Amino acid sequence: MSEAAENNNKVAGTAAITASTAAVACAACCVLPLALPAATLATVGGTLALFAGAYRWLAPLAVLAVVGAWIWVGYQSRTSGKRPARSTLVVMGIATSMMVLAMLWPALEPQLIAMLRP
């Protein structure tokens, strides 16, 4: 191979490395900030769709969990002879409220959507 051909190969290799480095830099600088929110929204949307489809079996499971927790709090209170901590009662009250809201959601959702429409 001649010296001119070797120089052309080095120039071509250097140009290829420079172009690929520039492409990676552009991807990190420009493409990722645009693609990341779209990927995040798609993931969140898919997760919400999964939970929406699982409502039929998750809602009764939530009722069982909250009722079981109240039974456990009562059992612990009875065996120890002490009242449950105030924070326990607050957390259990919030859990009960959220569970009731989840169970009533199918009836509340159409009314809320109707109120939001102009």
N, C-alpha and C positions, 0 to 999 in steps of 0.2 A: 504494500500500500504506500502511496506517495505521501509526502509531508502535507500537501494541500488537502488530501482526502482525510487525513487524521485530524487536521484543524477543523474541517467541516463537520466531522463527527463530534468533536468536542463542543463546537458551537451549537450543534443540534441538541446534544445532551444537556448542555447548560440551559438552552432555551426551554427544553421540556421540563427540567427541574424547576426553573423559574415560573413557568406557566402553571405547573401543578401546585407549587407553593402559593401562588396568587389565587388559585381556585380554592384552596383550603382556607386561606385568609378571608376571601369573600364569603365563603360558607359560614365561617365563624362570626364574621362581622355583620353580614347583611341577611343571609338566608335564615339562620337560626332564630333571630329575633322575630322573624315573620312566621316561621313554621312552628315554633314552640307554642304560641297561644292557640293555634289551630289544633295542634296535637293534644293540648291540654283540654280544650273544649270537647274534642271528640271523645277523649277518655272519660271526662265527667259525664257527658251525655250518655255514653254507653253504660256507665255505672248506674246512673239514674234510671235508665230503661230497664236494667236488670232488677233494681229494687222495685220498680213499678210492677214488673211481672211477678215478683216474689211476694207481693202484698198479701195474696190469699193465704199463704202459709206463714208469713212473718208476723202478721197481726195477731193471730191466735198464740203464736209462740211468745210474743211480747206480753200478752195477757198472762200466760203461764209464768213467765219470768217475774213479773211484778207481783202477782199473787204469791208466788213462792218466796219472794224476798220479804213480803209483809209477814208471811207465816214464819220465816226464819227470824225476823226481828222480834216478833212476838214470843217465839220459843226461847230465844236468847234472853229476852227481858224476863221471862217467867223463871228460867233456870237460874239466872244470876240474882234475881230479886231486885234489880235496879231498872230504872227507866232508861229507855234508849237515849242516846245523845241527841241534842237538839239538831246537830248537823245531819245525823242519820235521818231524823224525821223530815228535815227540809229536803234532803236529796230524794227520799222516798216519795214525798209529796210532789216534787217536780217530775219524778218518773211516772207517778200515777197520772198526773195531769197530761203528760206527753202521750201516755198510752191511751187515755180517753180521747184526746185529740186525734190520734191515729185511727182509732176505731170509728170516730164520727166523721173522718175526713171524706169518705165517699158521699155523705149527705151534705157536707159543708162546701165542698169544692164547686159544684155548679152554681150555688148562690154567690160565692165569692167571685167567680168569673163573671157572672151576670152584673155584679156591682162594679166591676172594673171596666166593663165595656161602656163606651159612650152612648 
